[in-house]
Amino acid sequence: MVKGVPVKAIISGPVFSEYYTKVRQALGDADLSAVWLIKPVEIVNETYSEPKIEEESQYPFSVHLDRLVNK
């Protein structure tokens, strides 16, 4: 996931038209009111594997009992 700060809203013109077409192709009869340009501030990894590894290293004794039995 990327966290960011909105910089500009585009509500018309060629950039808006390009994304309007893409949204309509992907979602059908959908409305698009603006295209937001966002300045990235932080990138957060939210995949399953990395937080799991971090949690297991911080809390090695917090394991579900079924994982201890079913190895």
C-alpha positions in Angstrom: 0.0 0.0 0.0 1.2 3.5 -0.7 0.2 6.4 1.6 0.3 9.8 0.1 -0.8 13.4 0.0 -3.3 14.6 -2.7 -1.6 17.2 -4.9 -4.1 17.8 -7.7 -7.6 16.8 -8.9 -8.0 16.6 -12.6 -11.7 16.9 -13.7 -11.3 17.5 -17.5 -8.9 17.3 -20.4 -6.9 14.4 -22.0 -5.6 12.8 -18.7 -9.2 12.7 -17.3 -10.5 11.4 -20.6 -7.9 8.6 -20.7 -8.8 7.4 -17.2 -12.5 7.9 -17.8 -12.3 5.5 -20.7 -10.3 2.9 -18.7 -12.8 3.1 -15.8 -15.7 2.5 -18.1 -14.0 -0.4 -19.8 -13.2 -2.0 -16.5 -16.4 -1.3 -14.6 -19.0 -0.8 -17.2 -21.6 2.0 -16.5 -19.5 3.7 -13.8 -18.9 7.4 -13.1 -15.6 9.1 -12.6 -15.6 12.6 -11.1 -11.9 13.2 -10.8 -8.4 11.8 -11.3 -6.2 12.5 -8.3 -2.5 13.0 -8.5 -1.0 11.8 -5.2 2.5 12.4 -3.9 3.7 9.2 -2.2 4.9 9.6 1.4 5.2 6.1 2.6 5.2 2.6 1.1 3.8 -0.1 3.5 4.1 -3.8 2.6 0.8 -5.5 3.4 1.5 -8.9 1.9 0.7 -11.8 4.1 4.3 -13.2 4.4 6.3 -10.2 5.6 4.1 -9.2 8.6 3.8 -12.9 9.5 7.6 -13.3 9.6 7.8 -10.1 11.7 5.1 -11.2 14.1 6.7 -14.6 14.6 10.1 -13.1 15.3 8.7 -10.6 17.8 6.3 -13.1 19.5 7.9 -16.6 19.1 5.6 -18.1 21.7 2.4 -16.8 20.3 1.7 -19.7 18.0 -1.7 -21.4 17.3 -1.6 -24.9 18.9 -2.7 -26.6 15.7 0.5 -25.4 14.0 2.6 -27.1 16.7 0.7 -30.4 16.2 0.3 -30.4 12.3 3.9 -30.1 11.2 
